[in-house]
Amino acid sequence: MTFVPPPIVAVDRGLEVELRGKLDGKAKPPGSLGRIEDLAVRLGLIDNSLSPRAATTALVVFAGDHGLTEEGVSSYPSSVTVAMVGLFLAGRSSVSAFAKATGVSVKVVDAGVAAALPAHPGLIDAKIRLGARNAAREPALTPDEAALALTRGIEIAGRALETADVLAIGEMGIGNSSAAALVMHRLAPAPLEACVGLGTGHDEAGLARKTAAIARAAARSDASEPFAVLAEFGGCEIAMMAGAVLGAAARRRPVLVDGFIATAAALAAVRLVPEALDYCIFAHGSAEKGHGAMLAALGVEPLLDLGLRLGEGTGAALAAPLLAAAANLLTEVADLADVLG
């Protein structure tokens, strides 16, 4: 199976002057709403409209397991992925609580959980395989599997955006901060030591074990082209999130990117199709080591900085109301001329 990215058109920057003019004409001092005004402009450029849409956000949480856990890269077993998917579906996870507070809808995707999951109305079965292979010993995915993951991500984004204005992406997968570190290492690019963080609560001995395993994986393959990097190191949920970014961008819709792992997926998508970056809005700066450097490599600034490092799409759920507020600034606020008569 050969992967062919969808056509993605860069935003028309020529509309920015008109958007800024509209904002400056609102009933407020020009520039007084700071970065929310910048966000409103971003949304207008993405929507190619002076009245952009961002009222509703669909958060899709992609779940997958990683054979790298066999190397001791996580302090938790892969079975925790299954348990957390159960909490998402029961509405009892952290992201469930945040999404309830912010009016964000949540769907969970089985991209590659290493167990059979029962059917559930909130679960999308897109399983590529029962967990990615151990990247320290062999490619995590075959080229066909990586292509299928990307393709399914594009399809999932398209379906989510049939009923929502904004796509948000999050993830769950024991071991996936190691896979994301490898993706960052090759695609930022960045020195490996700058990419590896504590992940799910390692102590110093655990971090050393994780770092050594990731170094073995990096030494096994010299892949540097984005598709090859996803196949060698990325895993099912990271490749599928990369596809979702491409799918949203192809539809000219904003994609709200969560933390470290979701940003690694967005990085892969942008390296596959550079124009996709125009459609990515980065929710928050994760406390996970390497996230700041990865955002810098993309040349972007996150909306929030709250010290989060959980994943699940928690930061994206919290940031979603900012997009709605920014769009409302263009569509709901009176013009100064109307106030002054």
C-alpha positions in Angstrom: 0.0 0.0 0.0 1.4 3.4 -1.1 0.5 6.4 1.0 -0.3 9.6 -1.1 -1.0 12.6 1.1 -4.2 14.5 0.4 -3.8 17.9 -1.4 -3.4 20.7 1.1 -3.6 24.4 0.2 -1.6 27.0 2.2 -3.8 29.7 3.7 -4.2 32.9 1.8 -2.2 35.4 3.9 -3.7 38.2 1.8 -6.8 38.1 4.0 -4.9 39.1 7.1 -5.0 42.8 6.5 -8.8 42.7 6.2 -9.1 40.5 9.3 -6.9 42.9 11.3 -8.9 45.8 10.1 -12.1 44.2 11.2 -10.7 43.5 14.6 -9.4 47.1 15.0 -12.9 48.3 14.1 -14.5 46.5 17.0 -15.7 48.2 20.2 -12.4 48.0 22.0 -9.0 49.6 21.8 -6.9 48.1 18.9 -4.8 45.2 20.1 -6.3 45.2 23.6 -7.1 41.5 23.5 -3.6 40.5 22.7 -3.0 36.9 21.5 -6.8 36.3 21.2 -6.8 38.7 18.4 -3.9 36.8 16.7 -5.9 33.6 17.2 -8.9 35.2 15.6 -6.8 36.1 12.6 -5.4 32.5 12.4 -9.0 31.1 12.4 -10.1 33.6 9.7 -7.2 32.6 7.5 -7.9 28.9 8.1 -11.6 29.3 7.3 -10.8 31.8 4.5 -13.5 34.0 6.0 -14.0 37.2 8.0 -16.5 35.2 10.1 -14.7 31.9 11.0 -16.4 29.0 12.7 -15.0 27.5 15.9 -18.0 26.9 18.1 -17.7 23.2 18.4 -14.7 21.0 18.9 -14.5 17.2 18.5 -11.6 15.7 20.5 -10.4 12.3 19.2 -8.2 10.3 21.5 -6.0 7.8 19.7 -5.0 4.8 21.7 -2.2 2.3 20.9 0.5 0.2 22.5 4.2 -0.1 21.9 6.5 -3.1 21.8 9.2 -0.7 23.2 7.7 -1.3 26.7 9.5 -4.7 26.6 12.7 -2.7 27.0 11.5 -1.0 30.3 10.8 2.4 28.8 7.8 2.9 31.0 7.1 2.4 34.7 3.6 1.1 33.8 2.6 -2.1 31.9 0.8 -2.0 28.5 -2.4 -3.3 30.3 -2.8 0.3 31.6 -3.7 1.4 28.0 -6.7 -0.9 28.0 -7.7 0.3 31.5 -7.5 3.9 30.5 -9.6 3.4 27.4 -12.2 1.9 29.7 -12.1 5.1 31.8 -12.5 7.3 28.7 -15.5 5.4 27.5 -17.0 5.5 31.0 -16.5 9.3 31.2 -14.3 8.9 34.3 -10.9 10.1 33.0 -9.2 13.5 33.4 -9.9 14.4 29.8 -13.6 13.4 30.3 -13.9 15.8 33.2 -12.2 18.6 31.3 -14.2 18.0 28.1 -17.4 18.1 30.2 -16.4 21.4 31.6 -15.6 23.0 28.2 -18.3 21.4 26.0 -16.0 19.3 23.9 -17.2 16.0 22.5 -14.8 13.0 22.9 -14.4 9.9 20.8 -11.7 7.2 21.4 -10.0 5.4 18.6 -8.5 2.0 18.9 -5.5 2.6 16.7 -3.4 -0.3 17.9 -4.2 -1.3 21.5 -2.6 -4.7 22.3 -5.9 -6.3 23.2 -9.3 -6.9 21.7 -11.7 -4.2 22.9 -15.5 -4.7 23.1 -17.7 -2.5 20.9 -18.8 0.7 22.4 -20.7 3.7 21.0 -17.8 6.0 21.9 -15.1 3.8 20.4 -13.9 3.9 16.8 -12.3 0.6 15.8 -9.5 1.4 13.5 -7.0 -1.1 14.8 -3.9 -1.6 12.7 -2.4 -4.4 14.7 -2.2 -5.6 18.4 0.4 -3.0 19.4 3.4 -1.7 17.5 6.5 -3.9 17.3 9.5 -3.3 19.5 11.3 -0.5 17.7 14.6 -1.3 19.5 14.7 -4.6 17.6 12.7 -4.1 14.4 10.5 -1.5 12.7 7.4 -0.6 14.7 5.2 -0.8 11.6 5.6 -2.2 8.1 5.2 0.4 5.3 1.8 -1.0 4.6 0.7 -0.6 8.2 2.0 2.9 8.4 0.2 3.9 5.2 -3.0 2.3 6.5 -2.7 4.2 9.8 -2.2 7.5 8.0 -5.1 6.8 5.7 -7.5 5.9 8.6 -6.4 9.0 10.4 -7.4 11.1 7.4 -10.8 9.3 7.3 -11.4 9.7 11.0 -10.7 13.5 10.8 -13.1 13.8 7.9 -16.0 12.1 9.8 -15.3 14.1 13.0 -15.5 17.4 11.1 -18.8 16.6 9.6 -20.4 17.6 12.9 -17.7 19.9 14.4 -15.9 23.1 13.5 -12.5 22.1 15.1 -10.7 18.8 15.4 -8.6 18.2 18.5 -6.2 15.3 18.8 -5.0 13.5 21.9 -3.6 10.1 22.7 -3.2 7.3 25.2 -0.5 4.6 25.0 2.0 3.3 27.5 5.5 3.8 26.0 4.4 6.4 23.4 6.6 9.2 24.9 9.6 7.1 23.8 8.2 6.7 20.3 7.5 10.4 20.1 11.1 11.2 21.3 12.4 9.1 18.4 10.1 10.9 15.9 11.3 14.3 17.3 14.9 13.2 17.2 14.8 12.5 13.5 12.3 15.0 12.3 12.9 18.2 14.4 15.8 17.2 14.2 17.3 17.3 17.7 19.9 15.5 19.7 18.4 12.4 21.3 19.2 13.5 24.8 17.1 16.7 24.2 14.1 14.6 23.3 13.8 12.0 26.1 11.9 13.0 29.3 10.4 11.3 32.4 7.2 10.3 30.6 5.0 8.4 33.0 6.8 9.3 36.2 10.2 7.6 35.9 12.8 8.0 38.6 16.4 8.5 37.6 17.1 4.8 37.2 14.0 4.4 35.0 15.0 7.4 32.9 18.4 5.9 32.3 16.8 2.6 31.3 14.4 4.5 29.0 17.2 6.6 27.4 19.3 3.5 26.7 16.4 1.7 25.0 15.6 4.7 22.9 19.3 4.9 21.9 19.2 1.3 20.8 16.2 2.0 18.7 17.8 5.0 17.1 21.0 3.1 16.3 19.0 0.3 14.6 17.7 2.6 11.8 19.0 5.8 10.2 15.5 6.7 8.8 15.1 10.4 8.4 12.3 10.8 5.8 9.0 11.4 7.6 7.1 8.3 6.3 10.0 6.0 7.1 10.4 7.6 10.6 6.7 6.9 11.3 7.1 3.3 10.2 10.3 2.7 12.1 9.5 4.4 15.3 6.0 6.0 15.4 3.5 3.4 16.3 -0.1 3.1 15.3 -1.6 6.0 17.3 1.1 8.5 16.3 0.9 7.6 12.6 -2.9 7.8 12.8 -2.8 11.2 14.5 -0.5 12.4 11.8 -3.1 11.3 9.3 -5.8 13.2 11.2 -3.7 16.4 11.0 -3.5 16.0 7.3 -7.2 15.2 7.0 -8.2 18.3 8.9 -5.8 20.5 6.9 -7.1 19.0 3.6 -10.6 20.1 4.7 -9.4 23.6 5.7 -10.3 23.1 9.3 -8.3 23.9 12.4 -6.7 21.0 14.3 -6.0 21.6 17.9 -2.9 19.7 18.9 -2.4 18.5 22.5 1.0 17.9 24.1 4.3 16.2 23.4 3.1 13.1 21.7 0.4 14.8 19.6 3.0 17.4 18.6 5.3 14.7 17.4 2.5 13.4 15.2 1.9 16.9 13.9 5.6 17.3 13.3 5.5 14.2 11.1 2.4 15.5 9.2 4.1 18.8 8.6 7.3 17.2 7.4 5.1 15.1 5.0 3.1 18.2 3.8 4.6 21.5 5.0 1.3 23.4 4.2 -0.4 21.4 7.0 1.3 23.7 9.6 -1.1 26.5 8.6 -4.0 24.5 10.1 -2.3 23.5 13.4 -3.0 25.3 16.6 -0.9 24.1 19.5 -2.9 23.9 22.7 -0.3 24.0 25.4 3.3 23.8 26.3 3.9 20.4 28.0 6.2 20.0 31.0 7.6 16.9 29.2 11.2 17.5 28.2 11.6 18.2 24.6 8.2 19.7 23.9 9.5 23.3 23.9 12.3 22.4 21.5 9.8 20.6 19.2 7.5 23.6 19.2 10.5 25.8 18.4 11.5 23.6 15.6 8.0 24.1 14.1 8.2 27.9 14.8 5.0 28.0 16.8 3.8 29.2 20.2 1.3 27.3 22.3 -1.9 28.9 23.7 -1.5 27.8 27.3 1.3 26.9 29.6 -0.1 25.1 32.7 2.7 22.6 33.4 0.6 19.7 32.0 2.2 16.4 31.0 -0.7 13.9 31.1 -1.7 13.6 27.5 -5.2 12.2 26.7 -6.0 15.5 25.0 -6.4 17.3 28.4 -4.6 20.5 27.2 -6.6 20.5 24.0 -9.9 20.2 25.9 -8.9 23.2 28.0 -7.8 25.3 25.1 -10.9 24.7 22.9 -13.0 27.6 24.4 -10.2 30.0 23.4 -10.9 29.2 19.8 -14.6 29.7 20.2 -13.9 33.0 22.0 -11.6 34.2 19.3 -14.1 33.4 16.5 -16.8 35.2 18.5 -14.6 38.3 18.7 -15.0 38.6 14.9 -18.6 37.6 14.7 -20.3 38.7 17.9 -18.7 42.0 19.0 -20.2 45.3 18.0 -18.3 47.6 15.7 -16.9 50.8 17.3 -18.7 52.9 14.7 -22.0 51.5 15.9 -21.2 52.5 19.5 -20.1 56.0 18.6 -23.1 56.5 16.3 
